[in-house]
Amino acid sequence: MTDLATQGSLAAAVADWHPPTVELTRRVDPWPAAAFADLVETDPPALDDGAPLPPLWHWFLVLAHPRTSEIGEDGHPADGPFLPPIPGRRRMIAGGRFTRHRPIPFGSVLTSRSAVSAVVPRSGRTGEMLFVTVRSELTVDGDPAVAAVEEQDVVYRSEPEGTERRTMARPEGGRPEPAAAWRLRLPTDSVLLSRFSALTYNGHRIHHDVPYVTAVEGYPDLVIHGPLMALLALELPRRHAPQEQVESVSYRLSRPAFVPSPLVATGDREGDTATVAVAAEGVEPSLTAQVRLR
């Protein structure tokens, strides 16, 4: 784990935190892949045994399943191997990276071995934040050769009882859609978010509980999942360059998006690199990504 970069209350809270390595194993079943394809209104990939799983679709497979008694007030587990011990924890995905070295086939047995690789406290105009990076190595059928490596950056804030709640207004629309060779539009509502939460076993209340998300977390409406936007970004090369493989993707989430705004994914390709953005319709992008094709 990296050394703490700054000193502050969050740095002090995690100074003695030593998260473990976690291993999860699941069969690469075609049902979640077919379900996600239906969620985003597209044809699924080939689902026969031996066909490759699209990049990041392992998010539907290697999932922890904590007991109901272990769930906290925000819908996430109250404690967990990668959840930092800070009071009044608030959590958002900040970005990530994924590199594929060899296919992950349907019908195989997928193992994910994950550990915290970095803990970085930062201070900004909104206060202290803690960035936690979880690195996962994916292997197939017991082969020690790594099939893929994922890093996910999660940002945490501390808002213990009595803290003045921050609020966020809905962004103003009116931004014209950029010209792009690749384009995809997905309407959003609470049903879409609930189905995606079910598919990823995500109980976070910011995605399904309007009184909670507005009164407690200070958002104007239900928050669209960051992972859904990352997967939507990768739908562009999957649909527009189907004969090529995604070798790697790096994405960054800079602002939340809210229902009922449709999501618009746009992308352009130059050589073996595609630049992609996902935004609520008429608003600056929430997610930007670089996708390497092979």
Disulfide bonds with the S-S distance in Angstrom:
none
